Amino acid sequence: MNQELIQEFFLDNHNQFSPETVRAYNLALSQFFGVCEKSVEDVKAKDIRNWLEDMNNDGLQPRSIQLKLAALKSFYLYCMEENKIHKNPTQKVVTPKKVDSLPYYLTKRQLAMLQEYTKNDPRDRAIIETLYATGVRVSELLHIKLEDIKWDTRQILIRKGKGSKARPVLFSHGCAERLKRYIETRKYNGDYLFSNKRGQPISRQLVQRKFREYSETLGFKVSPHTLRHTFAATLAEKGMDFLYIQELLGHSNINSTRIYTRLMNHERKKQYDQYQQ
């Protein structure tokens, strides 16, 4: 039913949409209904807000989130005009504003609180430590296989990097200890580091649910992408060359990494202001 409506939507709008719009809107609708798994009629405003929150937590740029929401709003407007549905759930969803903000990352105290909270669950603690120690994206984390880990040099080969580019990342001694403890105690065996009972990677939705729990319990916002920012900010704070940080993060453009220069300038200004008080 969903797919039929989406096809009708594009067929009836083929004169209004450019090929680029069709491609972007089709991707957005596929992603939303792939995550939501509800019929068009049953979708609620809360489902859409959760989707927007997940994309924001994954580090997607506000402009990209705006485009995906625009696709959903356009689709639901069409469904209303064609009397395919009775309520439009996108009406109550506010389009996020485009902001030029600095990366949000955890303080040392917040990171310690997160580590303490997850210490009794070897898998969750290993996920936290791997995200923080390597700076990988959550999509990359979920596709790490045991064969990709080189324990002697403490390296992980990220095969499913953005743009299909493979790259090595490093991990700390502490991370190695957490990973080994998890592997020794994990419930399900499989080729993937974080496997489910079918031997496949655990789902992104499971990880996102866990991070929502951490945010609600600890009282501050934390997501997989927050740990990626924390990783980069820590390296920048310690004076690592931005070209090295760029390689570790898998940024194709150095300008994506240079935002941490602004972040460090902002932190130095805060420290200066506190010193002058």
Residue pairs with C-beta under 8 A, 6 or more apart in sequence:
1 39
1 40
2 33
2 39
2 40
5 40
5 75
5 79
5 84
6 26
6 29
6 33
6 75
8 82
9 75
9 78
9 79
10 17
10 22
10 25
10 26
12 78
12 82
13 78
14 22
17 25
24 67
24 71
25 71
25 74
25 75
28 67
28 68
28 71
28 72
29 71
29 72
29 75
31 68
32 48
32 51
32 68
32 72
35 51
35 54
35 205
36 43
36 47
36 51
38 47
40 76
40 79
40 84
40 85
41 85
41 86
43 89
44 89
45 89
45 90
45 91
45 92
45 93
47 89
48 69
48 72
48 89
48 90
48 93
49 93
52 65
52 69
52 93
52 96
54 208
55 64
55 65
55 68
56 62
56 65
56 96
57 208
57 211
57 223
57 224
57 225
57 226
58 137
58 138
58 223
58 224
58 225
59 137
59 225
59 228
59 229
62 96
62 97
62 98
62 99
63 98
65 96
66 95
66 96
66 98
69 90
69 93
69 95
69 96
70 95
72 90
73 90
73 93
76 85
76 88
76 89
76 90
77 88
77 90
78 84
79 85
79 88
80 88
102 259
102 262
102 263
102 266
103 229
103 232
103 233
103 259
103 260
103 263
104 221
104 226
104 229
105 226
105 229
105 230
105 232
105 233
105 263
106 114
106 220
106 222
106 226
106 227
106 230
110 218
110 220
110 222
111 132
111 230
113 218
114 128
114 214
114 218
114 222
115 125
115 128
115 129
117 214
117 217
117 218
118 124
118 125
118 127
118 128
118 214
119 125
122 178
122 181
122 182
122 185
122 186
123 182
123 186
123 194
124 210
125 178
125 182
126 178
126 179
126 181
126 182
126 194
127 141
127 194
127 207
127 210
128 227
129 174
129 175
129 178
129 179
130 136
130 141
130 144
130 171
130 175
130 178
130 179
130 193
131 138
131 141
131 224
131 227
131 228
131 231
132 175
132 227
132 230
132 231
133 170
133 171
133 172
133 174
133 175
133 231
134 156
134 169
134 170
134 171
134 175
134 231
134 248
135 169
135 227
135 228
135 231
135 232
135 248
135 249
136 144
136 156
136 158
136 169
136 228
137 162
137 224
137 225
137 228
137 250
138 204
138 207
138 224
138 225
139 160
139 204
140 158
140 160
140 161
140 162
140 250
141 194
141 207
141 224
142 192
142 194
142 201
142 202
142 203
142 204
142 207
143 159
143 160
143 192
143 201
144 156
144 158
144 192
144 193
144 194
145 159
145 191
145 192
145 193
146 183
146 191
146 192
146 193
147 191
148 156
148 157
148 158
148 159
148 193
149 155
149 156
149 179
149 193
150 156
150 157
151 176
154 170
154 171
154 172
154 173
154 175
154 176
155 168
155 169
155 170
155 171
156 168
156 169
156 170
156 171
157 166
157 167
157 168
158 166
158 167
158 168
158 169
158 250
159 166
161 167
161 250
162 250
162 252
163 252
165 250
165 252
167 247
167 248
167 250
169 248
170 248
171 179
179 193
183 193
186 195
187 197
188 195
188 196
188 197
188 199
189 195
189 199
190 196
190 198
190 199
190 200
191 199
192 199
192 200
192 201
194 201
194 202
195 201
195 202
196 202
196 203
207 224
208 223
208 224
211 222
211 223
211 224
214 222
215 221
215 222
215 223
228 249
232 245
232 249
232 257
232 260
233 260
233 263
233 264
235 244
235 245
235 248
236 242
236 245
236 260
236 261
236 263
236 264
237 264
237 267
242 254
242 257
242 258
242 260
242 261
243 254
245 257
245 260
246 254
246 256
246 257
249 256
249 257
251 257
